[in-house]
Amino acid sequence: MIWRIGLPLSALVLSLLAIPMSFVNPRAGRSLNLMVAAMLYMLYSNMLSITQAWVAQEKIGPLLGMSAVHVVMLALTVALFYMRLSVSPLRRLRRTRR
């Protein structure tokens, strides 16, 4: 049950995650984003497998198992979009803390 709903959701989340990960600064290297994207995919896939096993063993509920990993990856996607679209997100954070 988790895989039937989780795989289309993960395809949607991964396609949204590909947008900020495909950003390339012409003056910087191109391989770092590719390595980070591969690591994020492996982490995401493994976390989906772990939550499916936990739901099968009834350690967590099906709703929590289905939504927790996707929500975390969506939050990461939103954070990456914010970092790519804002002019200087880290400077703004430093100024507000002072």
Distance bins in CASP14 RR format, pairs under 12 A and 6 or more apart:
PFRMAT RR
TARGET T0000
AUTHOR 0000-0000-0000
RMODE 2
METHOD distances of the structure
MODEL  1
1 7 0 0 0 0 0 1 0 0 0 0 0
1 52 0 0 0 0 1 0 0 0 0 0 0
1 55 0 0 0 0 1 0 0 0 0 0 0
1 56 0 0 0 0 1 0 0 0 0 0 0
1 61 0 0 0 0 0 1 0 0 0 0 0
1 62 1 0 0 1 0 0 0 0 0 0 0
1 63 0 0 0 0 0 1 0 0 0 0 0
1 65 0 0 0 0 0 1 0 0 0 0 0
1 66 0 0 0 0 1 0 0 0 0 0 0
2 8 0 0 0 0 0 1 0 0 0 0 0
2 9 0 0 0 0 0 1 0 0 0 0 0
2 10 0 0 0 0 0 1 0 0 0 0 0
2 47 0 0 0 0 0 1 0 0 0 0 0
2 48 1 0 0 1 0 0 0 0 0 0 0
2 49 0 0 0 0 1 0 0 0 0 0 0
2 50 0 0 0 0 0 1 0 0 0 0 0
2 51 1 0 0 1 0 0 0 0 0 0 0
2 52 1 0 1 0 0 0 0 0 0 0 0
2 53 0 0 0 0 1 0 0 0 0 0 0
2 54 0 0 0 0 1 0 0 0 0 0 0
2 55 1 0 1 0 0 0 0 0 0 0 0
2 56 0 0 0 0 1 0 0 0 0 0 0
2 60 0 0 0 0 0 1 0 0 0 0 0
2 61 0 0 0 0 1 0 0 0 0 0 0
2 62 1 0 0 1 0 0 0 0 0 0 0
2 63 0 0 0 0 0 1 0 0 0 0 0
2 64 0 0 0 0 0 1 0 0 0 0 0
2 65 1 0 0 1 0 0 0 0 0 0 0
2 66 1 0 1 0 0 0 0 0 0 0 0
2 67 0 0 0 0 0 1 0 0 0 0 0
2 68 0 0 0 0 0 1 0 0 0 0 0
2 69 0 0 0 0 1 0 0 0 0 0 0
2 70 0 0 0 0 0 1 0 0 0 0 0
3 9 0 0 0 0 0 1 0 0 0 0 0
3 10 0 0 0 0 1 0 0 0 0 0 0
3 45 0 0 0 0 0 1 0 0 0 0 0
3 48 0 0 0 0 1 0 0 0 0 0 0
3 49 0 0 0 0 1 0 0 0 0 0 0
3 51 0 0 0 0 0 1 0 0 0 0 0
3 52 1 0 0 1 0 0 0 0 0 0 0
3 53 0 0 0 0 0 1 0 0 0 0 0
3 55 0 0 0 0 0 1 0 0 0 0 0
3 56 0 0 0 0 0 1 0 0 0 0 0
3 62 0 0 0 0 0 1 0 0 0 0 0
3 65 0 0 0 0 0 1 0 0 0 0 0
3 66 0 0 0 0 1 0 0 0 0 0 0
4 10 0 0 0 0 0 1 0 0 0 0 0
4 52 0 0 0 0 0 1 0 0 0 0 0
4 62 0 0 0 0 0 1 0 0 0 0 0
4 66 0 0 0 0 1 0 0 0 0 0 0
5 11 0 0 0 0 0 1 0 0 0 0 0
5 12 0 0 0 0 0 1 0 0 0 0 0
5 48 0 0 0 0 0 1 0 0 0 0 0
5 51 0 0 0 0 0 1 0 0 0 0 0
5 52 0 0 0 0 0 1 0 0 0 0 0
5 55 0 0 0 0 0 1 0 0 0 0 0
5 62 0 0 0 0 1 0 0 0 0 0 0
5 63 0 0 0 0 0 1 0 0 0 0 0
5 65 0 0 0 0 0 1 0 0 0 0 0
5 66 1 0 1 0 0 0 0 0 0 0 0
5 67 0 0 0 0 1 0 0 0 0 0 0
5 69 0 0 0 0 0 1 0 0 0 0 0
5 70 0 0 0 0 1 0 0 0 0 0 0
6 12 0 0 0 0 1 0 0 0 0 0 0
6 13 0 0 0 0 1 0 0 0 0 0 0
6 14 0 0 0 0 0 1 0 0 0 0 0
6 44 0 0 0 0 0 1 0 0 0 0 0
6 45 0 0 0 0 0 1 0 0 0 0 0
6 47 0 0 0 0 0 1 0 0 0 0 0
6 48 1 0 0 1 0 0 0 0 0 0 0
6 49 0 0 0 0 0 1 0 0 0 0 0
6 51 0 0 0 0 1 0 0 0 0 0 0
6 52 0 0 0 0 1 0 0 0 0 0 0
6 55 0 0 0 0 0 1 0 0 0 0 0
6 62 0 0 0 0 0 1 0 0 0 0 0
6 65 0 0 0 0 1 0 0 0 0 0 0
6 66 1 0 0 1 0 0 0 0 0 0 0
6 67 0 0 0 0 1 0 0 0 0 0 0
6 68 0 0 0 0 0 1 0 0 0 0 0
6 69 0 0 0 0 1 0 0 0 0 0 0
6 70 1 0 0 1 0 0 0 0 0 0 0
6 73 0 0 0 0 0 1 0 0 0 0 0
7 13 0 0 0 0 0 1 0 0 0 0 0
7 14 0 0 0 0 0 1 0 0 0 0 0
7 44 0 0 0 0 0 1 0 0 0 0 0
7 45 0 0 0 0 0 1 0 0 0 0 0
7 48 0 0 0 0 1 0 0 0 0 0 0
7 49 0 0 0 0 0 1 0 0 0 0 0
7 52 0 0 0 0 0 1 0 0 0 0 0
7 66 0 0 0 0 0 1 0 0 0 0 0
7 70 0 0 0 0 0 1 0 0 0 0 0
8 14 0 0 0 0 0 1 0 0 0 0 0
8 15 0 0 0 0 0 1 0 0 0 0 0
8 66 0 0 0 0 0 1 0 0 0 0 0
8 70 0 0 0 0 0 1 0 0 0 0 0
9 15 0 0 0 0 0 1 0 0 0 0 0
9 16 0 0 0 0 0 1 0 0 0 0 0
9 44 0 0 0 0 0 1 0 0 0 0 0
9 48 0 0 0 0 1 0 0 0 0 0 0
9 65 0 0 0 0 0 1 0 0 0 0 0
9 66 0 0 0 0 1 0 0 0 0 0 0
9 67 0 0 0 0 1 0 0 0 0 0 0
9 68 0 0 0 0 0 1 0 0 0 0 0
9 69 0 0 0 0 1 0 0 0 0 0 0
9 70 1 0 1 0 0 0 0 0 0 0 0
9 71 0 0 0 0 0 1 0 0 0 0 0
9 73 0 0 0 0 1 0 0 0 0 0 0
9 74 0 0 0 0 1 0 0 0 0 0 0
10 16 0 0 0 0 0 1 0 0 0 0 0
10 17 0 0 0 0 1 0 0 0 0 0 0
10 40 0 0 0 0 0 1 0 0 0 0 0
10 41 0 0 0 0 1 0 0 0 0 0 0
10 43 0 0 0 0 0 1 0 0 0 0 0
10 44 1 0 0 1 0 0 0 0 0 0 0
10 45 1 0 0 1 0 0 0 0 0 0 0
10 46 0 0 0 0 0 1 0 0 0 0 0
10 47 0 0 0 0 1 0 0 0 0 0 0
10 48 1 0 0 1 0 0 0 0 0 0 0
10 49 0 0 0 0 0 1 0 0 0 0 0
10 51 0 0 0 0 0 1 0 0 0 0 0
10 52 0 0 0 0 0 1 0 0 0 0 0
10 66 0 0 0 0 0 1 0 0 0 0 0
10 69 0 0 0 0 1 0 0 0 0 0 0
10 70 1 0 0 1 0 0 0 0 0 0 0
10 72 0 0 0 0 0 1 0 0 0 0 0
10 73 1 0 0 1 0 0 0 0 0 0 0
10 74 0 0 0 0 0 1 0 0 0 0 0
10 77 0 0 0 0 0 1 0 0 0 0 0
11 17 0 0 0 0 0 1 0 0 0 0 0
11 18 0 0 0 0 0 1 0 0 0 0 0
11 41 0 0 0 0 0 1 0 0 0 0 0
11 44 0 0 0 0 0 1 0 0 0 0 0
11 45 0 0 0 0 0 1 0 0 0 0 0
11 48 0 0 0 0 0 1 0 0 0 0 0
11 70 0 0 0 0 0 1 0 0 0 0 0
11 73 0 0 0 0 0 1 0 0 0 0 0
12 18 0 0 0 0 0 1 0 0 0 0 0
12 19 0 0 0 0 0 1 0 0 0 0 0
12 70 0 0 0 0 1 0 0 0 0 0 0
12 73 0 0 0 0 0 1 0 0 0 0 0
12 74 0 0 0 0 1 0 0 0 0 0 0
12 77 0 0 0 0 0 1 0 0 0 0 0
13 19 0 0 0 0 0 1 0 0 0 0 0
13 40 0 0 0 0 0 1 0 0 0 0 0
13 41 0 0 0 0 0 1 0 0 0 0 0
13 44 1 0 0 1 0 0 0 0 0 0 0
13 45 0 0 0 0 0 1 0 0 0 0 0
13 47 0 0 0 0 0 1 0 0 0 0 0
13 48 0 0 0 0 0 1 0 0 0 0 0
13 67 0 0 0 0 0 1 0 0 0 0 0
13 69 0 0 0 0 1 0 0 0 0 0 0
13 70 1 0 1 0 0 0 0 0 0 0 0
13 71 0 0 0 0 1 0 0 0 0 0 0
13 72 0 0 0 0 1 0 0 0 0 0 0
13 73 1 0 1 0 0 0 0 0 0 0 0
13 74 1 0 1 0 0 0 0 0 0 0 0
13 75 0 0 0 0 0 1 0 0 0 0 0
13 76 0 0 0 0 1 0 0 0 0 0 0
13 77 1 0 0 1 0 0 0 0 0 0 0
13 78 0 0 0 0 0 1 0 0 0 0 0
13 80 0 0 0 0 0 1 0 0 0 0 0
14 21 0 0 0 0 1 0 0 0 0 0 0
14 37 0 0 0 0 1 0 0 0 0 0 0
14 38 0 0 0 0 0 1 0 0 0 0 0
14 40 0 0 0 0 1 0 0 0 0 0 0
14 41 1 0 0 1 0 0 0 0 0 0 0
14 42 0 0 0 0 0 1 0 0 0 0 0
14 43 0 0 0 0 0 1 0 0 0 0 0
14 44 1 0 0 1 0 0 0 0 0 0 0
14 45 0 0 0 0 1 0 0 0 0 0 0
14 48 0 0 0 0 0 1 0 0 0 0 0
14 69 0 0 0 0 0 1 0 0 0 0 0
14 70 0 0 0 0 0 1 0 0 0 0 0
14 73 0 0 0 0 1 0 0 0 0 0 0
14 74 0 0 0 0 0 1 0 0 0 0 0
14 76 0 0 0 0 0 1 0 0 0 0 0
14 77 0 0 0 0 1 0 0 0 0 0 0
15 21 0 0 0 0 0 1 0 0 0 0 0
15 22 0 0 0 0 0 1 0 0 0 0 0
15 37 0 0 0 0 0 1 0 0 0 0 0
15 41 0 0 0 0 0 1 0 0 0 0 0
15 73 0 0 0 0 0 1 0 0 0 0 0
15 74 0 0 0 0 0 1 0 0 0 0 0
15 77 0 0 0 0 1 0 0 0 0 0 0
16 22 0 0 0 0 0 1 0 0 0 0 0
16 40 0 0 0 0 0 1 0 0 0 0 0
16 70 0 0 0 0 0 1 0 0 0 0 0
16 73 0 0 0 0 1 0 0 0 0 0 0
16 74 1 0 0 1 0 0 0 0 0 0 0
16 75 0 0 0 0 0 1 0 0 0 0 0
16 76 0 0 0 0 0 1 0 0 0 0 0
16 77 1 0 1 0 0 0 0 0 0 0 0
16 78 0 0 0 0 1 0 0 0 0 0 0
16 80 0 0 0 0 1 0 0 0 0 0 0
16 81 0 0 0 0 1 0 0 0 0 0 0
17 23 0 0 0 0 0 1 0 0 0 0 0
17 33 0 0 0 0 0 1 0 0 0 0 0
17 36 0 0 0 0 0 1 0 0 0 0 0
17 37 1 0 0 1 0 0 0 0 0 0 0
17 38 0 0 0 0 0 1 0 0 0 0 0
17 39 0 0 0 0 0 1 0 0 0 0 0
17 40 1 0 0 1 0 0 0 0 0 0 0
17 41 0 0 0 0 1 0 0 0 0 0 0
17 43 0 0 0 0 0 1 0 0 0 0 0
17 44 0 0 0 0 1 0 0 0 0 0 0
17 70 0 0 0 0 0 1 0 0 0 0 0
17 72 0 0 0 0 0 1 0 0 0 0 0
17 73 1 0 0 1 0 0 0 0 0 0 0
17 74 0 0 0 0 1 0 0 0 0 0 0
17 75 0 0 0 0 0 1 0 0 0 0 0
17 76 1 0 0 1 0 0 0 0 0 0 0
17 77 1 0 1 0 0 0 0 0 0 0 0
17 78 0 0 0 0 0 1 0 0 0 0 0
17 79 0 0 0 0 0 1 0 0 0 0 0
17 80 1 0 0 1 0 0 0 0 0 0 0
17 81 0 0 0 0 1 0 0 0 0 0 0
17 84 0 0 0 0 0 1 0 0 0 0 0
18 33 0 0 0 0 1 0 0 0 0 0 0
18 34 0 0 0 0 0 1 0 0 0 0 0
18 36 0 0 0 0 0 1 0 0 0 0 0
18 37 1 0 0 1 0 0 0 0 0 0 0
18 38 0 0 0 0 0 1 0 0 0 0 0
18 40 0 0 0 0 0 1 0 0 0 0 0
18 41 0 0 0 0 1 0 0 0 0 0 0
18 77 0 0 0 0 1 0 0 0 0 0 0
18 80 0 0 0 0 0 1 0 0 0 0 0
18 81 0 0 0 0 0 1 0 0 0 0 0
19 33 0 0 0 0 0 1 0 0 0 0 0
19 37 0 0 0 0 0 1 0 0 0 0 0
19 77 0 0 0 0 1 0 0 0 0 0 0
19 78 0 0 0 0 0 1 0 0 0 0 0
19 80 0 0 0 0 1 0 0 0 0 0 0
19 81 1 0 0 1 0 0 0 0 0 0 0
19 84 0 0 0 0 1 0 0 0 0 0 0
19 85 0 0 0 0 0 1 0 0 0 0 0
20 33 0 0 0 0 1 0 0 0 0 0 0
20 36 0 0 0 0 0 1 0 0 0 0 0
20 37 0 0 0 0 1 0 0 0 0 0 0
20 40 0 0 0 0 0 1 0 0 0 0 0
20 76 0 0 0 0 1 0 0 0 0 0 0
20 77 1 0 0 1 0 0 0 0 0 0 0
20 78 0 0 0 0 1 0 0 0 0 0 0
20 79 0 0 0 0 1 0 0 0 0 0 0
20 80 1 1 0 0 0 0 0 0 0 0 0
20 81 1 0 1 0 0 0 0 0 0 0 0
20 82 0 0 0 0 1 0 0 0 0 0 0
20 83 1 0 0 1 0 0 0 0 0 0 0
20 84 1 0 1 0 0 0 0 0 0 0 0
20 85 0 0 0 0 1 0 0 0 0 0 0
20 86 0 0 0 0 0 1 0 0 0 0 0
21 30 0 0 0 0 0 1 0 0 0 0 0
21 32 0 0 0 0 0 1 0 0 0 0 0
21 33 1 0 1 0 0 0 0 0 0 0 0
21 34 0 0 0 0 1 0 0 0 0 0 0
21 35 0 0 0 0 0 1 0 0 0 0 0
21 36 1 0 0 1 0 0 0 0 0 0 0
21 37 1 0 1 0 0 0 0 0 0 0 0
21 38 0 0 0 0 1 0 0 0 0 0 0
21 39 0 0 0 0 0 1 0 0 0 0 0
21 40 1 0 0 1 0 0 0 0 0 0 0
21 41 0 0 0 0 1 0 0 0 0 0 0
21 76 0 0 0 0 0 1 0 0 0 0 0
21 77 0 0 0 0 1 0 0 0 0 0 0
21 80 1 0 0 1 0 0 0 0 0 0 0
21 81 0 0 0 0 0 1 0 0 0 0 0
21 83 0 0 0 0 0 1 0 0 0 0 0
21 84 0 0 0 0 1 0 0 0 0 0 0
22 30 0 0 0 0 0 1 0 0 0 0 0
22 33 1 0 0 1 0 0 0 0 0 0 0
22 34 0 0 0 0 1 0 0 0 0 0 0
22 36 0 0 0 0 0 1 0 0 0 0 0
22 37 0 0 0 0 1 0 0 0 0 0 0
22 80 0 0 0 0 0 1 0 0 0 0 0
22 81 0 0 0 0 0 1 0 0 0 0 0
22 84 0 0 0 0 1 0 0 0 0 0 0
23 29 0 0 0 0 0 1 0 0 0 0 0
23 30 0 0 0 0 0 1 0 0 0 0 0
23 32 0 0 0 0 0 1 0 0 0 0 0
23 33 1 0 0 1 0 0 0 0 0 0 0
23 34 0 0 0 0 0 1 0 0 0 0 0
23 36 0 0 0 0 0 1 0 0 0 0 0
23 37 0 0 0 0 0 1 0 0 0 0 0
23 80 0 0 0 0 1 0 0 0 0 0 0
23 81 0 0 0 0 1 0 0 0 0 0 0
23 83 0 0 0 0 1 0 0 0 0 0 0
23 84 1 0 1 0 0 0 0 0 0 0 0
23 85 0 0 0 0 1 0 0 0 0 0 0
24 30 1 0 1 0 0 0 0 0 0 0 0
24 31 0 0 0 0 0 1 0 0 0 0 0
24 32 0 0 0 0 1 0 0 0 0 0 0
24 33 1 0 0 1 0 0 0 0 0 0 0
24 34 0 0 0 0 1 0 0 0 0 0 0
24 37 0 0 0 0 0 1 0 0 0 0 0
24 84 0 0 0 0 0 1 0 0 0 0 0
25 32 0 0 0 0 1 0 0 0 0 0 0
25 33 0 0 0 0 1 0 0 0 0 0 0
25 84 0 0 0 0 0 1 0 0 0 0 0
29 35 0 0 0 0 0 1 0 0 0 0 0
30 36 0 0 0 0 0 1 0 0 0 0 0
30 37 0 0 0 0 0 1 0 0 0 0 0
31 37 0 0 0 0 0 1 0 0 0 0 0
31 38 0 0 0 0 0 1 0 0 0 0 0
32 38 0 0 0 0 0 1 0 0 0 0 0
32 39 0 0 0 0 0 1 0 0 0 0 0
33 39 0 0 0 0 0 1 0 0 0 0 0
33 40 0 0 0 0 0 1 0 0 0 0 0
33 80 0 0 0 0 0 1 0 0 0 0 0
33 84 0 0 0 0 0 1 0 0 0 0 0
34 40 0 0 0 0 0 1 0 0 0 0 0
34 41 0 0 0 0 0 1 0 0 0 0 0
35 41 0 0 0 0 0 1 0 0 0 0 0
35 42 0 0 0 0 0 1 0 0 0 0 0
36 42 0 0 0 0 0 1 0 0 0 0 0
36 43 0 0 0 0 0 1 0 0 0 0 0
36 76 0 0 0 0 0 1 0 0 0 0 0
36 80 0 0 0 0 1 0 0 0 0 0 0
37 43 0 0 0 0 0 1 0 0 0 0 0
37 44 0 0 0 0 0 1 0 0 0 0 0
37 76 0 0 0 0 0 1 0 0 0 0 0
37 77 0 0 0 0 0 1 0 0 0 0 0
37 80 0 0 0 0 0 1 0 0 0 0 0
38 44 0 0 0 0 0 1 0 0 0 0 0
38 45 0 0 0 0 0 1 0 0 0 0 0
39 45 0 0 0 0 0 1 0 0 0 0 0
39 46 0 0 0 0 0 1 0 0 0 0 0
39 76 0 0 0 0 0 1 0 0 0 0 0
40 46 0 0 0 0 0 1 0 0 0 0 0
40 47 0 0 0 0 0 1 0 0 0 0 0
40 69 0 0 0 0 0 1 0 0 0 0 0
40 72 0 0 0 0 0 1 0 0 0 0 0
40 73 1 0 0 1 0 0 0 0 0 0 0
40 76 1 0 0 1 0 0 0 0 0 0 0
40 77 0 0 0 0 1 0 0 0 0 0 0
40 80 0 0 0 0 1 0 0 0 0 0 0
41 47 0 0 0 0 0 1 0 0 0 0 0
41 48 0 0 0 0 0 1 0 0 0 0 0
41 73 0 0 0 0 0 1 0 0 0 0 0
42 48 0 0 0 0 0 1 0 0 0 0 0
42 49 0 0 0 0 0 1 0 0 0 0 0
43 49 0 0 0 0 0 1 0 0 0 0 0
43 50 0 0 0 0 0 1 0 0 0 0 0
43 69 0 0 0 0 1 0 0 0 0 0 0
43 72 0 0 0 0 1 0 0 0 0 0 0
43 73 0 0 0 0 1 0 0 0 0 0 0
43 76 0 0 0 0 1 0 0 0 0 0 0
44 50 0 0 0 0 0 1 0 0 0 0 0
44 51 0 0 0 0 0 1 0 0 0 0 0
44 68 0 0 0 0 0 1 0 0 0 0 0
44 69 1 0 0 1 0 0 0 0 0 0 0
44 70 0 0 0 0 1 0 0 0 0 0 0
44 72 0 0 0 0 1 0 0 0 0 0 0
44 73 1 0 1 0 0 0 0 0 0 0 0
44 74 0 0 0 0 0 1 0 0 0 0 0
44 76 0 0 0 0 1 0 0 0 0 0 0
44 77 0 0 0 0 0 1 0 0 0 0 0
45 51 0 0 0 0 0 1 0 0 0 0 0
45 52 0 0 0 0 0 1 0 0 0 0 0
45 69 0 0 0 0 1 0 0 0 0 0 0
45 73 0 0 0 0 0 1 0 0 0 0 0
46 52 0 0 0 0 0 1 0 0 0 0 0
46 53 0 0 0 0 0 1 0 0 0 0 0
46 69 0 0 0 0 1 0 0 0 0 0 0
47 53 0 0 0 0 0 1 0 0 0 0 0
47 54 0 0 0 0 0 1 0 0 0 0 0
47 65 0 0 0 0 1 0 0 0 0 0 0
47 66 0 0 0 0 0 1 0 0 0 0 0
47 68 0 0 0 0 1 0 0 0 0 0 0
47 69 1 0 1 0 0 0 0 0 0 0 0
47 70 0 0 0 0 1 0 0 0 0 0 0
47 71 0 0 0 0 0 1 0 0 0 0 0
47 72 1 0 0 1 0 0 0 0 0 0 0
47 73 0 0 0 0 1 0 0 0 0 0 0
47 76 0 0 0 0 0 1 0 0 0 0 0
48 54 0 0 0 0 0 1 0 0 0 0 0
48 55 0 0 0 0 0 1 0 0 0 0 0
48 65 0 0 0 0 1 0 0 0 0 0 0
48 66 0 0 0 0 1 0 0 0 0 0 0
48 67 0 0 0 0 0 1 0 0 0 0 0
48 68 0 0 0 0 0 1 0 0 0 0 0
48 69 1 0 1 0 0 0 0 0 0 0 0
48 70 0 0 0 0 1 0 0 0 0 0 0
48 72 0 0 0 0 0 1 0 0 0 0 0
48 73 0 0 0 0 1 0 0 0 0 0 0
49 55 0 0 0 0 0 1 0 0 0 0 0
49 56 0 0 0 0 0 1 0 0 0 0 0
49 65 0 0 0 0 0 1 0 0 0 0 0
49 69 0 0 0 0 1 0 0 0 0 0 0
50 56 0 0 0 0 0 1 0 0 0 0 0
50 57 0 0 0 0 0 1 0 0 0 0 0
50 59 0 0 0 0 0 1 0 0 0 0 0
50 60 0 0 0 0 0 1 0 0 0 0 0
50 65 0 0 0 0 1 0 0 0 0 0 0
50 68 0 0 0 0 0 1 0 0 0 0 0
50 69 0 0 0 0 1 0 0 0 0 0 0
51 57 0 0 0 0 0 1 0 0 0 0 0
51 59 0 0 0 0 1 0 0 0 0 0 0
51 60 1 0 0 1 0 0 0 0 0 0 0
51 61 0 0 0 0 1 0 0 0 0 0 0
51 62 0 0 0 0 1 0 0 0 0 0 0
51 63 0 0 0 0 0 1 0 0 0 0 0
51 64 0 0 0 0 1 0 0 0 0 0 0
51 65 1 0 1 0 0 0 0 0 0 0 0
51 66 1 0 0 1 0 0 0 0 0 0 0
51 67 0 0 0 0 1 0 0 0 0 0 0
51 68 1 0 0 1 0 0 0 0 0 0 0
51 69 1 0 1 0 0 0 0 0 0 0 0
51 70 0 0 0 0 1 0 0 0 0 0 0
51 71 0 0 0 0 0 1 0 0 0 0 0
51 72 0 0 0 0 0 1 0 0 0 0 0
51 73 0 0 0 0 0 1 0 0 0 0 0
52 59 0 0 0 0 0 1 0 0 0 0 0
52 60 0 0 0 0 0 1 0 0 0 0 0
52 61 0 0 0 0 0 1 0 0 0 0 0
52 62 0 0 0 0 1 0 0 0 0 0 0
52 65 1 0 0 1 0 0 0 0 0 0 0
52 66 0 0 0 0 1 0 0 0 0 0 0
52 68 0 0 0 0 0 1 0 0 0 0 0
52 69 0 0 0 0 1 0 0 0 0 0 0
53 59 0 0 0 0 1 0 0 0 0 0 0
53 60 0 0 0 0 0 1 0 0 0 0 0
53 65 0 0 0 0 0 1 0 0 0 0 0
54 60 1 0 1 0 0 0 0 0 0 0 0
54 61 0 0 0 0 1 0 0 0 0 0 0
54 62 0 0 0 0 0 1 0 0 0 0 0
54 64 0 0 0 0 1 0 0 0 0 0 0
54 65 1 0 0 1 0 0 0 0 0 0 0
54 66 0 0 0 0 0 1 0 0 0 0 0
54 68 0 0 0 0 1 0 0 0 0 0 0
54 69 0 0 0 0 0 1 0 0 0 0 0
55 61 1 0 1 0 0 0 0 0 0 0 0
55 62 1 0 1 0 0 0 0 0 0 0 0
55 63 0 0 0 0 1 0 0 0 0 0 0
55 64 0 0 0 0 1 0 0 0 0 0 0
55 65 1 0 1 0 0 0 0 0 0 0 0
55 66 1 0 0 1 0 0 0 0 0 0 0
55 67 0 0 0 0 0 1 0 0 0 0 0
55 68 0 0 0 0 0 1 0 0 0 0 0
55 69 0 0 0 0 0 1 0 0 0 0 0
56 62 0 0 0 0 1 0 0 0 0 0 0
56 65 0 0 0 0 0 1 0 0 0 0 0
57 65 0 0 0 0 0 1 0 0 0 0 0
58 64 0 0 0 0 0 1 0 0 0 0 0
58 65 0 0 0 0 0 1 0 0 0 0 0
59 65 0 0 0 0 1 0 0 0 0 0 0
60 66 0 0 0 0 1 0 0 0 0 0 0
60 67 0 0 0 0 0 1 0 0 0 0 0
60 68 0 0 0 0 1 0 0 0 0 0 0
60 69 0 0 0 0 0 1 0 0 0 0 0
61 67 0 0 0 0 0 1 0 0 0 0 0
61 68 0 0 0 0 1 0 0 0 0 0 0
62 68 0 0 0 0 0 1 0 0 0 0 0
63 70 0 0 0 0 0 1 0 0 0 0 0
63 71 0 0 0 0 0 1 0 0 0 0 0
64 70 0 0 0 0 0 1 0 0 0 0 0
64 71 0 0 0 0 1 0 0 0 0 0 0
65 71 0 0 0 0 0 1 0 0 0 0 0
65 72 0 0 0 0 0 1 0 0 0 0 0
67 73 0 0 0 0 0 1 0 0 0 0 0
67 74 0 0 0 0 1 0 0 0 0 0 0
67 75 0 0 0 0 0 1 0 0 0 0 0
68 74 0 0 0 0 0 1 0 0 0 0 0
68 75 0 0 0 0 0 1 0 0 0 0 0
69 75 0 0 0 0 0 1 0 0 0 0 0
69 76 0 0 0 0 0 1 0 0 0 0 0
70 76 0 0 0 0 0 1 0 0 0 0 0
70 77 0 0 0 0 0 1 0 0 0 0 0
71 77 0 0 0 0 0 1 0 0 0 0 0
71 78 0 0 0 0 0 1 0 0 0 0 0
72 78 0 0 0 0 0 1 0 0 0 0 0
72 79 0 0 0 0 0 1 0 0 0 0 0
73 79 0 0 0 0 0 1 0 0 0 0 0
73 80 0 0 0 0 0 1 0 0 0 0 0
74 80 0 0 0 0 0 1 0 0 0 0 0
74 81 0 0 0 0 0 1 0 0 0 0 0
75 81 0 0 0 0 0 1 0 0 0 0 0
75 82 0 0 0 0 0 1 0 0 0 0 0
76 82 0 0 0 0 0 1 0 0 0 0 0
76 83 0 0 0 0 0 1 0 0 0 0 0
77 83 0 0 0 0 0 1 0 0 0 0 0
77 84 0 0 0 0 0 1 0 0 0 0 0
78 84 0 0 0 0 0 1 0 0 0 0 0
78 85 0 0 0 0 0 1 0 0 0 0 0
79 85 0 0 0 0 0 1 0 0 0 0 0
79 86 0 0 0 0 0 1 0 0 0 0 0
79 89 0 0 0 0 1 0 0 0 0 0 0
80 86 0 0 0 0 0 1 0 0 0 0 0
80 89 0 0 0 0 0 1 0 0 0 0 0
81 89 0 0 0 0 0 1 0 0 0 0 0
82 88 0 0 0 0 0 1 0 0 0 0 0
82 89 1 0 0 1 0 0 0 0 0 0 0
82 90 0 0 0 0 0 1 0 0 0 0 0
82 92 0 0 0 0 0 1 0 0 0 0 0
82 93 0 0 0 0 0 1 0 0 0 0 0
83 89 1 0 1 0 0 0 0 0 0 0 0
83 90 0 0 0 0 1 0 0 0 0 0 0
83 92 0 0 0 0 0 1 0 0 0 0 0
83 93 0 0 0 0 0 1 0 0 0 0 0
86 92 1 0 0 1 0 0 0 0 0 0 0
86 93 0 0 0 0 0 1 0 0 0 0 0
88 94 0 0 0 0 1 0 0 0 0 0 0
88 95 0 0 0 0 1 0 0 0 0 0 0
89 95 0 0 0 0 0 1 0 0 0 0 0
89 96 0 0 0 0 0 1 0 0 0 0 0
90 96 0 0 0 0 0 1 0 0 0 0 0
90 97 0 0 0 0 0 1 0 0 0 0 0
91 97 0 0 0 0 0 1 0 0 0 0 0
91 98 0 0 0 0 0 1 0 0 0 0 0
92 98 0 0 0 0 0 1 0 0 0 0 0
END
